[in-house]
């Protein structure tokens, strides 16, 4: 099954770079009112106020993306009081999250932003037409820079890694991609017949610019142009979200706290950069002409 929003975000808070008590994933044992609930797993001392000012989030509620500030605690009874009431009192067994450094809506932003910067390899094709030199870039390509190369093949052709088809390669120059909408063939080349096709080898983002795949607790990622949901590379996504959380956290700190968290931020940035390197955007510089082996 594809990873859901909550599965990925739970992995984020397993990172030691976020420090102790960055989050708590609990289950309500008693829902007293619409503003007070209890969790036996939080029972501590009356003077323990560690969860105060955390953001409480209820994945199964009708507004799961809304945070509610914890402004009072009574941990002798494992009790938390939230500022904004929920529509109904949390029943026994209701899942909840406590988040320290970032609210759930912002986590969704970080998650989607990270996916927009991760790319994967794809091949898509367009059937040829006689006397046609200009071809609209096929879905999901919406940026000329995503195209690495285009080749010519018989139509239809079944592609496989073990038996690659014999093709005539066409190379791309950025000047040949017009307004990120069309591919213009070299006028000196033969046009394609209906028994041929152009196959685009490209690198496209897991999440298209401006799109948000993760909007609720059970959301999954279906890349644009695909029919089925997939699991993105979780370790890279987690590294990206951790880095974004720490970058925001370190902004408003001063003194020793700032120095300590900046060290964590530096380590997170290095880890993210290493994981992102093979999956991030790449510049494509390819000249017009046929391949050397054709």
C-alpha positions as CSV (number, residue, x, y, z in Angstrom):
1,X,0.0,0.0,0.0
2,X,1.3,3.5,-0.8
3,X,2.5,5.6,2.2
4,X,-0.1,7.9,3.6
5,X,0.5,11.4,5.0
6,X,0.5,10.3,8.6
7,X,2.9,7.4,8.0
8,X,5.5,9.7,6.4
9,X,5.1,12.4,9.1
10,X,5.4,9.9,11.9
11,X,8.8,9.0,10.4
12,X,9.8,12.7,10.4
13,X,9.5,12.8,14.2
14,X,11.7,9.8,14.6
15,X,14.7,12.0,13.7
16,X,17.0,12.7,16.7
17,X,17.8,16.1,15.1
18,X,14.4,17.4,16.2
19,X,15.3,16.8,19.8
20,X,13.4,15.1,22.6
21,X,9.6,15.6,23.0
22,X,9.3,17.1,19.5
23,X,6.0,15.2,19.2
24,X,3.8,12.7,21.1
25,X,1.4,10.3,19.4
26,X,-1.2,9.3,21.8
27,X,-4.7,7.8,22.3
28,X,-7.3,9.4,24.4
29,X,-8.5,7.3,27.3
30,X,-11.2,9.7,28.4
31,X,-12.8,12.5,26.5
32,X,-14.2,14.8,29.2
33,X,-15.5,17.7,27.2
34,X,-15.0,19.3,23.8
35,X,-11.9,21.1,25.3
36,X,-10.5,18.6,27.8
37,X,-9.3,15.1,27.2
38,X,-7.0,12.6,28.9
39,X,-4.4,10.1,28.0
40,X,-3.1,7.5,30.5
41,X,0.2,7.5,28.7
42,X,0.8,11.1,29.8
43,X,0.3,10.6,33.5
44,X,3.1,12.3,35.4
45,X,3.4,14.9,38.1
46,X,1.1,17.8,38.6
47,X,4.0,20.2,38.2
48,X,5.0,18.7,34.8
49,X,4.1,21.2,32.1
50,X,6.1,19.9,29.2
51,X,3.1,19.6,26.9
52,X,1.8,23.1,27.5
53,X,1.8,25.3,24.3
54,X,2.0,22.2,22.1
55,X,-0.4,21.9,19.2
56,X,-3.0,19.2,19.4
57,X,-4.1,17.5,16.2
58,X,-6.9,14.8,15.8
59,X,-6.4,12.9,12.5
60,X,-9.9,11.3,12.5
61,X,-11.9,14.5,13.2
62,X,-13.9,16.4,10.5
63,X,-11.2,19.1,10.4
64,X,-8.1,17.1,10.7
65,X,-5.8,19.8,9.4
66,X,-6.7,22.2,12.2
67,X,-4.4,22.6,15.2
68,X,-5.6,23.3,18.7
69,X,-3.3,24.9,21.2
70,X,-2.8,23.1,24.5
71,X,-2.9,25.9,27.1
72,X,-3.3,24.0,30.4
73,X,-2.2,20.6,31.7
74,X,-2.9,18.4,34.7
75,X,-0.6,15.5,34.1
76,X,-1.4,13.9,37.5
77,X,-4.5,12.7,35.6
78,X,-2.9,12.8,32.1
79,X,-5.2,15.6,31.3
80,X,-4.8,18.3,28.5
81,X,-7.0,21.3,27.9
82,X,-7.1,22.8,24.5
83,X,-8.0,26.4,23.6
84,X,-10.2,25.8,20.5
85,X,-13.1,23.3,21.2
86,X,-13.6,20.3,19.0
87,X,-17.0,19.4,17.6
88,X,-17.4,16.4,19.8
89,X,-15.5,15.2,22.9
90,X,-12.7,12.8,22.0
91,X,-14.0,9.3,22.7
92,X,-11.8,6.6,24.3
93,X,-9.4,5.3,21.7
94,X,-9.3,8.6,19.6
95,X,-5.9,9.2,18.1
96,X,-4.2,12.5,18.7
97,X,-0.8,14.1,18.1
98,X,1.0,16.7,20.1
99,X,3.4,18.8,18.0
100,X,6.0,21.2,19.5
101,X,7.8,23.1,16.7
102,X,5.4,23.1,13.8
103,X,1.6,22.9,13.2
104,X,0.0,20.3,11.1
105,X,-0.9,22.6,8.2
106,X,2.7,23.8,8.0
107,X,3.9,20.1,8.0
108,X,1.7,19.5,5.0
109,X,3.3,22.5,3.2
110,X,6.7,21.2,4.0
111,X,5.8,17.7,2.8
112,X,4.3,19.0,-0.5
113,X,7.2,21.4,-1.1
114,X,9.7,18.6,-0.6
115,X,7.9,16.4,-3.2
116,X,8.0,19.2,-5.8
117,X,11.8,19.1,-5.6
118,X,12.2,15.3,-6.1
119,X,12.3,13.9,-9.6
120,X,12.0,10.5,-11.2
121,X,12.6,9.0,-14.6
122,X,9.7,8.6,-17.1
123,X,9.2,7.7,-20.7
124,X,6.1,9.0,-22.5
125,X,5.3,8.9,-26.2
126,X,3.5,10.8,-28.9
127,X,2.3,9.1,-32.1
128,X,3.8,10.5,-35.3
129,X,1.9,12.4,-38.0
130,X,3.0,12.9,-41.6
131,X,4.4,16.4,-42.4
132,X,4.2,17.5,-38.8
133,X,7.4,19.0,-37.3
134,X,5.9,20.5,-34.1
135,X,4.6,18.2,-31.3
136,X,2.9,19.3,-28.1
137,X,4.8,18.0,-25.1
138,X,2.8,15.1,-23.7
139,X,1.4,14.8,-20.2
140,X,3.0,15.1,-17.6
141,X,5.7,17.2,-19.2
142,X,5.1,20.9,-18.7
143,X,8.7,22.2,-18.7
144,X,11.1,21.8,-21.5
145,X,13.9,21.5,-19.0
146,X,12.4,18.2,-17.8
147,X,13.1,16.5,-21.2
148,X,16.5,14.7,-21.4
149,X,16.2,13.3,-24.9
150,X,13.6,12.2,-27.4
151,X,13.9,9.3,-29.8
152,X,12.1,7.9,-32.7
153,X,10.6,4.4,-32.7
154,X,8.1,2.2,-34.4
155,X,4.5,2.5,-33.3
156,X,3.4,0.6,-31.3
157,X,6.5,-0.5,-29.5
158,X,6.8,-2.4,-26.2
159,X,9.7,-1.0,-24.3
160,X,11.8,-3.0,-21.9
161,X,15.1,-2.8,-20.2
162,X,16.2,-6.3,-21.4
163,X,15.3,-5.8,-25.1
164,X,15.6,-2.1,-25.9
165,X,14.1,-1.2,-29.3
166,X,16.2,0.0,-32.2
167,X,15.5,3.7,-32.5
168,X,16.7,6.8,-34.3
169,X,17.8,9.3,-31.6
170,X,17.0,12.9,-31.7
171,X,18.8,15.3,-29.4
172,X,17.2,18.3,-27.7
173,X,18.4,21.9,-27.7
174,X,16.6,24.2,-25.4
175,X,15.9,26.4,-28.4
176,X,13.9,23.6,-29.9
177,X,11.4,23.5,-27.1
178,X,9.1,26.4,-27.7
179,X,7.5,28.0,-24.6
180,X,7.5,24.8,-22.7
181,X,4.7,23.7,-24.9
182,X,6.1,22.2,-28.1
183,X,9.0,20.2,-29.4
184,X,10.1,21.3,-32.9
185,X,11.9,18.7,-35.0
186,X,14.9,19.7,-37.0
187,X,13.6,20.8,-40.4
188,X,16.3,18.7,-42.1
189,X,15.0,15.5,-40.5
190,X,12.3,13.4,-42.0
191,X,8.8,13.7,-40.5
192,X,7.2,10.8,-38.8
193,X,4.5,8.6,-40.2
194,X,1.5,7.2,-38.3
195,X,3.5,4.0,-37.9
196,X,6.1,5.8,-35.8
197,X,6.3,7.7,-32.5
198,X,8.4,10.1,-30.5
199,X,9.4,8.8,-27.2
200,X,10.3,11.4,-24.6
201,X,12.8,10.3,-21.9
202,X,12.4,12.8,-19.1
203,X,12.7,13.6,-15.4
204,X,9.5,14.9,-13.8
205,X,8.8,15.9,-10.2
206,X,6.8,13.6,-8.0
207,X,4.5,16.5,-7.4
208,X,3.8,19.1,-10.1
209,X,4.5,22.8,-9.3
210,X,1.5,24.4,-7.6
211,X,-0.1,21.0,-6.7
212,X,-0.6,19.7,-3.2
213,X,-1.0,15.9,-3.0
214,X,-1.0,15.7,0.8
215,X,-4.0,17.6,2.1
216,X,-5.4,15.3,4.8
217,X,-4.1,12.6,7.2
218,X,-4.8,9.7,4.9
219,X,-3.7,11.3,1.6
220,X,-1.5,9.4,-0.8
221,X,0.6,10.6,-3.8
222,X,-0.5,10.0,-7.3
223,X,1.9,11.7,-9.7
224,X,0.4,13.7,-12.5
225,X,-0.3,11.6,-15.5
226,X,-0.3,8.3,-13.5
227,X,-3.3,6.2,-12.6
228,X,-2.1,4.7,-9.4
229,X,-0.8,6.0,-6.1
230,X,2.9,5.4,-5.3
231,X,5.2,5.7,-2.3
232,X,7.8,8.4,-2.7
233,X,11.4,7.7,-1.4
234,X,10.5,8.1,2.3
235,X,14.1,8.6,3.5
236,X,14.6,11.6,1.2
237,X,11.2,13.1,2.0
238,X,11.8,12.8,5.7
239,X,15.2,14.4,5.4
240,X,13.6,17.3,3.5
241,X,10.8,17.9,6.0
242,X,13.2,17.7,8.9
243,X,15.5,20.3,7.3
244,X,12.5,22.6,6.7
245,X,11.3,22.3,10.3
246,X,14.7,23.1,11.7
247,X,15.3,26.0,9.2
248,X,12.1,27.7,10.5
249,X,12.8,26.8,14.1
250,X,16.3,28.4,14.1
251,X,15.1,31.7,12.7
252,X,13.8,33.3,15.9
253,X,16.2,31.8,18.5
254,X,19.1,33.6,20.2
255,X,22.1,32.7,22.3
256,X,23.1,29.1,23.1
257,X,19.7,27.8,21.9
258,X,20.3,29.2,18.5
259,X,23.8,27.8,18.3
260,X,22.6,24.3,19.3
261,X,19.8,24.2,16.9
262,X,21.9,25.6,14.1
263,X,24.3,22.7,14.5
264,X,21.3,20.4,14.1
265,X,20.2,22.4,11.1
266,X,23.6,22.1,9.5
267,X,23.6,18.3,10.0
268,X,20.1,18.1,8.6
269,X,21.0,20.2,5.5
270,X,24.0,17.9,4.8
271,X,22.0,14.8,5.1
272,X,19.2,16.2,2.9
273,X,21.7,17.4,0.2
274,X,23.3,13.9,0.0
275,X,20.0,12.1,-0.4
276,X,18.6,14.8,-2.8
277,X,21.6,14.8,-5.2
278,X,20.4,11.9,-7.5
279,X,16.8,13.0,-7.3
280,X,16.9,16.7,-7.5
281,X,16.5,19.0,-10.6
282,X,19.2,18.7,-13.2
283,X,20.2,21.0,-16.0
284,X,19.9,19.5,-19.5
285,X,22.3,20.6,-22.2
286,X,22.0,18.4,-25.3
287,X,22.9,19.4,-28.8
288,X,20.9,18.9,-32.0
289,X,21.8,15.9,-34.2
290,X,21.9,12.1,-34.3
291,X,23.7,9.9,-31.8
292,X,27.3,8.9,-32.5
293,X,26.3,5.2,-32.8
294,X,23.3,5.6,-35.1
